[in-house]
Amino acid sequence: MLWASALWAPSGARAQESDPELEALIPDGAVADAEGWATGADAESAVDDVVDTPIDESGYTLAWPDDERLAVEIEPVAPDPALAELLDPSGPEIAADLRSADMESDFAGRESDLVRTALSDRITLAFPETFARFGQFDNFTTRFLALSTLETLADDDDTLAQVVNRARADQDVLARLLTVYGFYDADIRRELAGRGGAEAVGTDGADAPSPAGEGSDARFRFVLEPGPRYRLMAIDLGALDATGADSAMLRRSFAVEAGDPIDLDAITFERIDLQYALTQNGYPFAEVAEPQLTIDHAVDGGTLSMPVAPGGKYRFGTVTSTDPDFLSGRHLAQIARFKAGETYRGSDVEDLREAILQTGLASTLTVRPRAVVPPADGEPGVADIDVDITPAPLRTIAGAIGYGTGQGFRLAASWEHRNFFPPEGMLRLRGIAGTQEQLIGATVRRNNFTGRDRVLTLDLFANTIDRDAYEARTISAIARYERLSTLIFQKRFVWAAGLELVASQEREGALDGNLGPRETYFVAAAPGRIGFDESDDLLDPRRGWRASLLLSPEFSRNNSTGSQGFYARAILDGSFYQPLTDRIVGAGRVRFGTITGLGLSDIAPSRRLYAGGGGSVRGYGYQQIGPKDTIGDPTGGRSLTEFALEARVRTGLFDGALSVVPFIDAGAVDTTTTPRLSDLQFGAGVGIRYHTNFGPLRVDLATPINPRPGDGPVAVYVSLGQAF
């Protein structure tokens, strides 16, 4: 009887009088003769509950032991912290959470005017109708549920005491949230609902801890009396007016005015906007103090103090580097999107920081302004941009393995040094060993060459190719200057221009089934490409479109036959992406190509147009679509047509990382310069995509719909990124 023991007191210290309610429960006669009252009829009538008839113990007597030898010493037991907290008279009482009907006499008259909203199975809010029209009510309830301990800490084994304590914590959360929106006089009451769903009124007995699990059925209603919403009476922004002609524009960036309802969120966000506006308009050293809000309950309002120290207006100076031998300040200035003398903009400085990180040459990096000439006589000062770089590891060894039906296995390896020729001069050595291809080559690449996102590439390689269409032994030298789109900076417009010099020995299949004689080709080409990208992602687009055009005028000489001439290759690509539902993206692609100027036999087999394979028409072997010779080997053509359509369906499996992609492709290659759609070959299949941080991993399984003799029944493709 631990709960009852705290209510007892020595009889000599207690008055015999009692109030009428106590007299009705325990008459004065019971105090004088407790045993007689307990076994008498009066006691039976005072008990409402039906109990079993007690055992007749009138025949038993037991004298009170007075012998001191019977005294037993009991060792003290270490207190239970949880129980001590529960019994602490200074702490909150559970009974405070279990309201009785008479506790609400001052509120009962307004119950019918309340709007009730069930936020969850456990929580209901009740509030006046005027609060329901509160403009940020949905945001208020969403934030409350996110912070609610009743929701976030729910456990089926909770006791009633634990659940009530969480409800008390939620009441405090509601009170704090209301102050965020300017309700500083709010009154919040909580009510406990029982298992039956009715409003439970507490009794003294309900204060006792319940067995584990009983709290899981408890539901609470929080009754809100928000009171008036306080307003801002005055706003102090310190020295913002010292910015002169910029002050009006800067003040507009802080969209909080005197007379507005107090909204701590709005003040916080607008402070960020003001800081951003200052740094965007030439104030790199501006400081905006933390907002201080003083509440005056007498007028239902408050004053906001948020002093601004502009720090003077500046223009860009020079870009300096702490390691000029690694990345010079001159090179960094070429990367930057600003020029010396322009008004300082914080976004340009952040853009420079991201561009340096994109190079992969910096492990740690700080970019900050430094005042070198202070403002004077109304003229802006000058701020240099200091770049402090810690170099990252510069050498990388990489490898890749792939497989495609018709291409076989392909193993690639490379070694590179990303700053072998400073600044940003990369040297890469690479090799390929595959079923149908072998290659060895060296590449020199200068990133951000003469400008941002511009790349100069020099590539020299020798390779051998053994495909059904032809065999080739080739030495190539390629120079290319281009504007690239990258994972960090996806660009809407890209271009490339280059020069290719190729010497190749090639041979095709002969009519008797043997390979024909090797023929030596010398090719000089000047390819150019432009591309437009309106998609939302480089590797995994969900919306938008892309288009590109490749035009390559070329001169070819067949040294074996003496024939030579000019011709032009042109390839037009287009793709679109459209979300059909939250989980499904429809995607389509078209490609048209043509070669004009020479006959097919005068064009080197490696420069002709082919179709079929994972990046072309799935379901067919690599380059297996189009004209074939008498033994079934492809000969290539002078025109190309390709179509593809697929649905990219997110399954929700593996935390949404797995997608299923049904698709259908079509393509044709013809010896004429214009495509003939009557020759289309169709393929269909299904693929899976596993989405990673660096793009989706792709596995496609396809079959030809209208195969020709020699086409396999199934083709498998594995790659990184979407098919298009």
C-alpha positions in Angstrom: 0.0 0.0 0.0 2.8 2.4 -0.9 0.3 4.9 -2.5 -1.9 4.9 0.6 0.8 5.1 3.2 1.5 8.7 2.3 -2.0 9.7 3.3 -1.9 8.4 6.8 -1.1 10.4 10.0 -1.1 9.7 13.7 -4.7 9.7 15.1 -3.8 12.2 17.8 -2.9 14.8 15.2 -6.1 14.4 13.2 -9.5 16.1 13.9 -12.5 14.0 14.2 -14.7 16.3 12.1 -14.9 15.7 8.3 -16.7 17.2 5.4 -20.1 15.7 4.3 -18.6 13.8 1.3 -16.0 12.1 3.6 -18.7 11.5 6.2 -20.8 9.7 3.6 -17.9 7.3 2.8 -16.4 6.9 6.3 -18.9 7.8 9.2 -17.5 9.0 12.5 -18.6 5.7 14.1 -16.1 3.9 11.9 -13.3 5.8 13.4 -14.3 4.8 16.9 -14.9 1.2 16.1 -13.1 0.4 12.8 -13.4 -3.4 13.2 -17.0 -3.3 14.0 -17.8 -1.0 11.1 -15.7 -3.0 8.7 -17.8 -6.2 9.4 -21.1 -4.4 9.7 -23.9 -3.6 7.3 -23.0 0.0 7.1 -19.7 -0.9 5.6 -21.3 -3.1 3.1 -23.7 -0.4 2.0 -20.7 2.0 1.5 -19.1 -0.2 -1.1 -20.5 0.1 -4.6 -18.6 -2.8 -6.2 -19.9 -6.3 -5.9 -17.3 -8.4 -4.0 -17.2 -12.0 -2.8 -18.6 -12.7 0.7 -15.6 -12.6 3.0 -14.7 -15.7 5.1 -16.1 -15.7 8.5 -13.1 -15.0 10.8 -15.1 -14.1 14.0 -13.8 -17.2 15.7 -10.2 -16.3 15.3 -8.3 -13.9 17.6 -4.7 -13.0 17.7 -3.0 -11.1 20.5 -0.6 -8.3 19.5 2.9 -9.4 20.2 4.7 -7.3 22.7 7.8 -9.4 23.1 10.8 -7.3 21.9 12.5 -10.6 20.9 10.1 -10.8 17.9 11.5 -7.6 16.5 13.0 -8.1 13.0 15.6 -5.8 11.5 15.0 -5.2 7.8 17.9 -4.0 5.7 17.1 -0.9 3.6 16.6 -1.5 0.0 18.2 0.7 -2.7 15.5 3.0 -4.1 14.2 2.3 -7.6 14.9 5.5 -9.6 11.8 5.1 -11.7 9.6 4.5 -8.7 11.2 7.4 -6.8 10.4 9.7 -9.7 6.8 8.4 -9.8 6.3 9.0 -6.0 8.2 12.3 -5.9 5.6 14.8 -4.5 7.3 17.7 -6.2 7.0 16.1 -9.7 4.0 16.1 -12.0 1.0 13.9 -11.0 -0.7 11.5 -13.4 -4.0 12.6 -12.0 -3.4 16.0 -13.6 -3.7 14.3 -17.0 -7.0 12.6 -16.2 -9.6 15.3 -16.1 -12.8 14.9 -14.2 -16.0 16.6 -15.4 -15.9 19.3 -12.8 -12.4 20.4 -13.9 -14.0 21.7 -17.1 -16.8 23.7 -15.8 -15.3 26.9 -17.1 -14.9 25.4 -20.6 -17.9 23.2 -21.0 -20.0 26.0 -22.4 -17.7 26.4 -25.4 -17.3 22.7 -26.3 -19.9 23.0 -29.0 -17.9 25.8 -30.7 -14.8 23.7 -31.2 -13.5 22.3 -34.5 -12.0 18.8 -34.0 -9.3 17.4 -36.3 -7.9 13.8 -35.9 -4.2 14.1 -36.7 -3.5 10.4 -36.1 -5.0 7.4 -34.3 -3.7 8.7 -31.0 -4.0 12.5 -31.3 -7.0 14.8 -31.9 -6.8 18.6 -31.8 -9.8 20.7 -30.8 -9.7 24.5 -31.4 -11.9 27.5 -32.1 -13.1 27.9 -35.7 -11.1 31.1 -36.0 -7.9 29.1 -35.5 -8.9 26.7 -38.3 -8.7 29.6 -40.7 -5.1 30.2 -39.6 -3.1 30.4 -42.9 -0.3 28.1 -41.8 -2.5 25.6 -40.0 -1.4 22.6 -42.2 2.2 23.5 -41.6 1.6 23.8 -37.9 0.0 20.3 -37.6 2.6 18.7 -39.9 5.4 20.0 -37.7 3.6 18.9 -34.5 3.3 15.3 -35.7 6.9 15.3 -36.7 7.9 16.4 -33.2 5.2 14.4 -31.3 6.6 11.9 -28.8 3.3 10.1 -28.8 3.9 9.4 -32.5 7.6 9.0 -32.8 8.1 6.9 -29.6 5.0 4.8 -29.9 5.4 1.3 -28.4 2.8 -1.4 -27.9 4.3 -2.2 -24.5 4.0 1.4 -23.1 2.3 1.8 -19.8 -0.4 4.4 -19.2 2.1 6.4 -17.1 4.6 6.5 -20.0 2.0 7.5 -22.5 0.7 10.3 -20.2 4.3 11.6 -19.8 4.6 11.7 -23.6 1.3 13.6 -23.9 2.6 16.1 -21.4 5.7 16.6 -23.5 3.5 17.0 -26.6 1.5 19.7 -24.8 4.8 21.6 -24.3 5.6 21.1 -28.0 2.3 22.6 -29.0 2.9 25.5 -26.7 6.3 26.2 -28.3 5.0 25.8 -31.8 2.2 28.3 -31.1 4.8 30.9 -30.1 6.6 30.3 -33.4 3.5 31.6 -35.2 2.9 34.5 -32.7 0.4 33.0 -30.2 1.9 33.9 -26.9 -1.2 33.7 -24.8 -2.3 30.2 -25.7 -3.9 27.8 -23.3 -3.7 24.1 -24.0 -5.6 21.3 -22.2 -5.2 17.6 -22.7 -7.8 14.9 -22.3 -7.3 11.2 -22.2 -9.6 8.9 -24.2 -10.0 5.3 -23.2 -10.2 2.1 -25.2 -13.9 2.6 -25.9 -13.2 5.9 -27.6 -15.2 8.0 -25.1 -13.7 10.8 -23.2 -12.3 9.3 -20.0 -12.6 11.2 -16.8 -9.9 10.5 -14.3 -10.3 9.2 -10.7 -7.8 8.9 -7.9 -7.4 5.3 -8.7 -6.3 6.1 -12.3 -3.1 7.5 -11.0 -1.6 4.1 -10.3 0.7 2.7 -13.0 -1.0 0.5 -15.5 0.4 -2.9 -16.6 2.6 -2.9 -19.7 0.7 -2.5 -22.9 -2.3 -0.7 -21.5 -1.0 2.6 -22.7 -1.0 1.5 -26.3 -4.8 2.0 -26.5 -4.8 5.5 -25.0 -5.7 8.4 -27.2 -5.5 12.1 -26.4 -7.3 15.2 -27.3 -5.5 18.5 -27.0 -7.8 21.5 -26.7 -6.3 24.7 -27.9 -7.3 28.2 -26.9 -4.7 30.1 -29.0 -5.6 33.6 -27.9 -4.7 36.6 -30.0 -1.9 36.5 -32.6 0.7 39.0 -31.7 2.0 41.5 -34.3 5.3 43.3 -34.9 5.1 46.8 -33.5 8.6 47.9 -34.7 11.7 46.6 -36.6 15.3 47.7 -36.0 17.8 46.7 -38.8 20.7 48.7 -37.4 22.9 50.4 -40.0 21.2 49.0 -43.1 20.4 52.6 -44.2 24.2 53.2 -44.4 24.2 51.3 -47.7 22.8 54.5 -49.4 21.3 53.9 -52.8 21.1 50.2 -52.1 19.2 50.5 -48.9 15.7 50.4 -50.4 16.5 47.3 -52.5 18.1 45.6 -49.5 15.2 46.4 -47.3 12.8 44.9 -49.8 14.8 41.6 -49.6 13.8 41.4 -45.9 10.0 40.9 -46.5 8.9 41.5 -42.9 7.1 44.7 -42.0 5.8 46.4 -38.9 2.2 45.3 -38.4 2.8 41.8 -39.8 1.8 38.9 -37.5 4.8 37.5 -35.7 6.2 34.5 -37.5 9.6 33.2 -36.3 10.0 31.1 -39.3 9.5 34.0 -41.7 12.0 36.1 -39.7 14.6 33.3 -39.9 14.2 32.8 -43.6 14.0 36.5 -44.4 17.2 37.0 -42.4 18.9 34.5 -44.7 17.5 36.4 -47.7 18.8 39.7 -46.4 22.3 38.2 -45.9 22.2 36.8 -49.4 21.1 40.1 -50.9 24.0 41.9 -49.2 26.6 39.5 -50.5 25.0 39.5 -54.0 25.2 43.2 -54.2 28.7 44.0 -53.2 28.8 43.6 -49.4 31.1 40.6 -48.8 31.8 41.5 -45.2 28.2 42.3 -44.1 27.0 40.8 -40.8 23.4 40.3 -39.9 22.9 39.7 -36.1 20.7 37.1 -34.7 17.1 38.4 -34.4 16.0 39.5 -30.9 12.3 39.6 -30.3 10.8 41.5 -27.3 7.2 40.6 -26.4 4.9 43.1 -24.8 1.8 41.3 -23.5 0.0 44.5 -22.7 -0.3 45.4 -26.4 -0.3 41.9 -27.9 2.8 42.7 -29.9 6.5 42.7 -30.0 9.5 44.6 -31.4 12.2 43.0 -33.5 15.9 44.0 -33.3 18.2 42.5 -35.9 21.2 44.9 -36.4 22.9 44.9 -39.8 26.6 45.9 -40.2 27.1 46.3 -44.0 30.9 46.5 -43.9 31.2 48.6 -47.0 30.7 47.9 -50.7 33.4 46.2 -52.8 34.3 45.1 -56.3 36.2 42.0 -57.4 40.0 42.3 -57.4 42.4 39.5 -58.5 42.2 35.8 -57.7 45.2 34.5 -55.7 46.3 30.9 -55.1 48.3 29.6 -52.1 49.9 27.1 -54.4 50.6 28.8 -57.7 52.7 25.9 -59.0 49.8 23.6 -58.6 46.9 25.8 -59.7 47.9 29.4 -60.5 45.8 32.4 -59.7 45.8 33.2 -63.4 44.3 29.8 -64.3 41.7 30.1 -61.5 40.7 33.5 -62.8 40.0 31.8 -66.2 37.7 29.3 -64.4 35.8 32.1 -62.5 32.6 33.5 -64.0 33.5 37.0 -62.8 36.1 39.6 -63.9 38.2 42.0 -61.9 36.3 45.3 -61.5 32.8 43.8 -61.4 30.6 44.2 -58.3 31.2 41.5 -55.8 28.7 38.6 -55.9 28.7 35.8 -53.3 27.2 33.4 -55.8 30.1 33.8 -58.2 32.6 33.0 -55.4 30.6 29.9 -54.5 30.5 28.9 -58.2 34.3 29.2 -58.3 34.6 26.9 -55.3 32.4 24.3 -56.9 34.3 24.5 -60.2 37.6 23.9 -58.4 36.2 20.9 -56.6 35.0 19.6 -59.9 38.6 19.3 -61.2 39.2 16.6 -58.6 42.5 18.2 -57.7 41.6 19.6 -54.3 41.0 17.5 -51.1 40.2 20.6 -49.0 39.5 24.1 -50.2 38.6 27.5 -48.9 37.7 30.5 -51.1 37.2 33.8 -49.3 37.3 37.5 -50.0 40.1 39.8 -48.6 39.8 43.6 -48.6 42.8 45.2 -50.2 41.4 48.7 -50.9 38.7 50.1 -48.5 35.7 52.0 -49.8 36.3 55.8 -49.9 34.5 58.9 -51.1 31.4 56.9 -52.1 33.4 54.5 -54.3 33.5 50.8 -53.7 36.6 49.1 -52.3 38.5 46.2 -53.9 38.4 42.7 -52.5 40.8 40.0 -53.8 39.7 36.3 -53.8 42.1 34.1 -51.9 42.0 30.4 -52.8 43.6 28.0 -50.3 44.0 24.5 -51.8 45.2 21.3 -50.3 46.0 18.9 -53.3 44.1 15.6 -53.5 45.7 12.3 -54.6 46.4 12.8 -58.3 47.0 9.3 -59.5 44.3 6.8 -60.3 44.2 3.3 -61.5 40.9 2.2 -62.9 39.4 -0.9 -64.5 36.1 -2.0 -66.1 34.7 -5.2 -67.4 31.7 -5.6 -69.6 29.9 -8.1 -71.8 27.5 -7.8 -74.7 26.0 -10.4 -77.0 27.8 -10.1 -80.3 30.7 -8.2 -78.8 31.8 -10.7 -76.2 33.8 -9.7 -73.1 35.7 -6.4 -72.8 38.3 -5.6 -70.1 39.6 -2.1 -69.9 42.3 -0.7 -67.6 43.8 2.8 -67.2 46.4 4.8 -65.2 46.2 8.6 -65.0 47.8 11.6 -63.4 45.3 14.4 -63.3 47.9 17.2 -63.0 50.9 15.8 -64.9 51.1 19.1 -67.0 50.0 21.9 -64.6 47.5 23.4 -64.5 44.9 20.6 -65.0 46.9 18.8 -67.6 46.0 15.1 -67.4 48.0 12.2 -68.8 46.2 8.9 -69.2 47.5 5.6 -70.4 44.9 3.0 -71.3 44.5 -0.5 -72.7 41.6 -2.8 -73.8 41.7 -6.5 -74.0 38.5 -8.0 -75.4 37.0 -10.7 -77.5 36.8 -8.5 -80.6 39.0 -5.5 -79.7 42.4 -4.8 -78.4 43.8 -1.2 -77.8 46.7 0.7 -76.4 46.7 4.4 -76.2 47.8 7.6 -74.5 45.7 10.7 -73.9 46.6 14.2 -72.9 43.7 16.4 -71.7 43.8 20.0 -70.5 40.6 20.9 -68.6 39.3 24.5 -68.4 41.6 25.4 -71.4 41.3 29.1 -72.2 37.9 29.2 -70.4 35.5 27.6 -68.1 34.3 24.0 -69.0 36.4 23.9 -72.2 38.6 20.9 -72.8 41.4 20.3 -75.2 42.1 16.6 -75.8 45.0 15.0 -77.8 44.6 11.2 -78.2 47.0 8.8 -79.9 46.1 5.1 -80.0 46.5 1.8 -81.9 43.8 -0.8 -82.0 42.7 -4.0 -83.7 39.1 -4.9 -84.3 37.8 -8.3 -85.3 34.1 -8.1 -86.1 31.7 -9.8 -88.4 31.5 -6.8 -90.6 35.3 -6.3 -91.0 38.8 -6.6 -89.5 40.9 -3.5 -89.0 44.3 -2.5 -87.7 44.3 1.2 -87.0 46.5 4.0 -85.8 44.6 7.2 -85.0 45.6 10.7 -83.9 42.8 12.9 -82.7 42.7 16.5 -81.5 39.4 17.8 -80.1 38.3 21.1 -78.5 35.0 21.0 -76.8 32.6 22.4 -74.2 31.4 19.6 -72.0 28.5 18.8 -69.8 29.5 17.2 -66.5 27.8 15.6 -63.6 28.2 18.7 -61.5 27.5 21.3 -64.3 25.0 19.9 -66.7 24.8 22.3 -69.6 22.0 23.2 -71.9 24.3 23.8 -74.9 27.5 21.9 -75.8 29.8 21.8 -78.8 32.9 20.1 -80.1 35.3 20.6 -83.0 38.2 18.4 -83.9 40.6 16.9 -86.4 41.2 13.2 -87.0 44.0 11.5 -88.9 43.6 7.7 -89.4 45.7 5.1 -91.1 44.0 1.7 -91.2 44.4 -1.7 -92.8 40.9 -3.3 -93.2 39.4 -6.2 -95.0 35.8 -7.5 -95.5 34.4 -11.0 -96.0 34.7 -12.4 -99.5 32.0 -14.3 -101.4 33.7 -17.6 -100.9 33.5 -17.3 -97.1 37.1 -16.2 -96.7 38.3 -12.8 -95.7 39.1 -10.5 -98.6 42.5 -8.8 -99.1 43.6 -6.1 -96.7 43.2 -2.6 -98.1 45.0 0.4 -96.7 42.9 3.6 -96.0 44.1 7.0 -95.1 41.4 9.2 -93.7 41.4 12.9 -92.6 38.2 14.2 -90.9 37.1 17.4 -89.3 34.1 16.4 -87.1 32.0 19.0 -85.4 29.1 18.5 -83.0 26.5 20.7 -81.3 24.1 19.5 -78.6 21.1 20.8 -76.7 20.1 19.4 -73.3 16.8 20.3 -71.6 16.7 17.2 -69.5 16.7 17.3 -65.7 19.6 14.8 -65.1 22.6 13.7 -67.1 22.6 10.0 -66.3 19.0 9.3 -65.3 16.7 11.9 -66.9 13.0 12.0 -65.9 11.8 15.0 -67.8 12.8 17.1 -70.8 14.5 16.4 -74.1 17.9 16.3 -75.9 19.1 16.8 -79.4 22.5 16.7 -81.1 23.9 16.9 -84.6 27.2 15.5 -85.7 28.7 16.7 -89.0 32.0 15.3 -90.2 33.5 16.2 -93.6 36.1 13.6 -94.5 38.7 12.9 -97.2 39.5 9.2 -97.8 42.1 7.5 -100.0 42.3 3.8 -100.6 46.0 3.3 -101.1 45.4 -0.2 -102.5 43.1 0.8 -105.3 44.2 4.4 -105.7 40.6 5.7 -105.3 40.0 8.8 -103.3 37.5 11.5 -102.6 35.5 13.7 -100.2 32.3 12.7 -98.5 30.3 13.9 -95.4 28.9 11.9 -92.5 25.9 13.4 -90.6 24.1 11.9 -87.6 21.1 13.5 -85.9 20.0 12.3 -82.5 16.9 13.2 -80.4 15.4 11.9 -77.2 12.6 12.9 -74.9 11.6 12.0 -71.3 8.1 12.5 -69.8 6.9 11.4 -66.3 3.6 9.4 -66.7 3.1 8.9 -63.0 5.2 9.3 -59.9 6.8 5.9 -60.6 6.8 5.7 -64.4 8.8 7.7 -66.9 8.2 7.3 -70.6 11.3 7.8 -72.8 11.9 7.7 -76.5 14.8 8.1 -78.9 15.3 8.7 -82.7 18.5 8.7 -84.7 19.0 9.4 -88.4 22.3 9.2 -90.2 23.6 9.6 -93.8 26.8 9.5 -95.8 26.9 11.4 -99.1 29.7 12.0 -101.6 31.1 8.5 -102.3 29.9 5.1 -103.1 29.8 2.5 -100.4 32.8 0.5 -101.7 35.0 3.7 -101.6 34.3 4.3 -97.9 36.4 2.4 -95.4 34.4 -0.3 -93.6 35.1 1.3 -90.2 33.6 4.6 -91.4 30.3 3.2 -92.6 27.0 3.2 -90.7 25.9 0.2 -88.7 23.0 -0.6 -86.3 22.3 -3.3 -83.6 23.5 -3.7 -80.1 23.0 -2.3 -76.6 23.3 1.4 -77.6 21.3 0.9 -80.8 18.7 -1.7 -81.4 18.5 -4.2 -78.6 17.7 -7.8 -79.4 20.3 -8.0 -82.2 24.1 -8.5 -82.2 26.5 -5.6 -82.4 26.3 -4.1 -86.0 24.1 -7.0 -87.2 21.3 -4.9 -88.7 21.5 -3.9 -92.3 22.9 -5.2 -95.6 24.9 -8.5 -95.4 27.1 -10.3 -97.8 26.4 -13.8 -99.1 27.9 -15.4 -96.0 25.8 -13.3 -93.6 28.4 -10.7 -92.5 27.2 -7.1 -92.3 28.6 -4.7 -94.9 27.4 -1.4 -93.4 25.5 1.3 -95.2 25.2 4.9 -96.1 21.9 5.6 -94.2 20.8 4.8 -90.7 17.4 4.9 -88.9 16.7 4.0 -85.3 13.8 4.3 -82.9 13.4 3.3 -79.3 10.6 3.5 -76.8 10.7 2.4 -73.1 8.9 2.8 -69.8 11.0 3.2 -66.7 9.0 1.9 -63.8 10.2 2.4 -60.2 9.3 -0.7 -58.2 9.9 0.5 -54.7 12.2 -2.4 -54.0 15.6 -1.9 -52.3 14.4 1.4 -51.0 13.2 2.5 -54.4 16.6 1.8 -56.1 15.3 -1.0 -58.4 13.4 -0.2 -61.7 11.9 -2.4 -64.3 12.1 -1.2 -67.9 10.1 -2.8 -70.8 11.2 -1.5 -74.1 10.9 -1.9 -77.9 13.5 -0.8 -80.5 13.6 -0.6 -84.2 16.3 0.2 -86.8 17.4 -0.1 -90.4 20.6 0.4 -92.4 20.5 0.9 -96.2 23.1 1.3 -98.9 21.2 4.4 -100.2 21.8 7.8 -98.7 18.2 8.1 -97.5 16.7 5.6 -95.1 14.0 3.1 -96.2 11.6 2.4 -93.3 10.5 -0.9 -95.0 13.7 -2.5 -93.9 13.1 -1.9 -90.1 14.2 -4.7 -87.8 12.3 -4.7 -84.4 13.5 -5.9 -81.0 11.8 -6.0 -77.6 12.6 -6.9 -74.1 12.8 -5.9 -70.5 15.6 -4.6 -68.4 16.4 -3.7 -64.8 18.1 -0.6 -63.4 19.7 -0.4 -60.0 20.0 3.3 -59.2 23.2 4.5 -57.5 24.7 7.9 -56.6 26.7 7.8 -59.9 23.9 6.7 -62.1 21.9 3.6 -62.8 23.4 0.2 -63.4 21.7 -1.3 -66.5 21.0 -4.9 -67.5 18.8 -5.5 -70.5 17.4 -8.8 -71.9 16.0 -8.5 -75.4 14.9 -10.7 -78.4 14.4 -9.9 -82.1 10.8 -9.6 -83.2 11.4 -10.2 -86.9 14.8 -11.9 -87.0 16.7 -12.9 -90.1 18.8 -16.0 -90.5 21.8 -15.9 -88.2 20.2 -13.6 -85.6 20.3 -15.1 -82.1 17.1 -15.6 -80.0 18.2 -13.6 -77.0 20.7 -10.8 -76.4 22.0 -9.5 -73.0 23.5 -6.0 -72.4 25.2 -4.7 -69.2 26.3 -1.1 -68.9 26.2 2.1 -66.7 23.6 4.7 -67.3 20.3 4.6 -69.1 20.2 3.2 -72.7 19.6 6.8 -73.8 
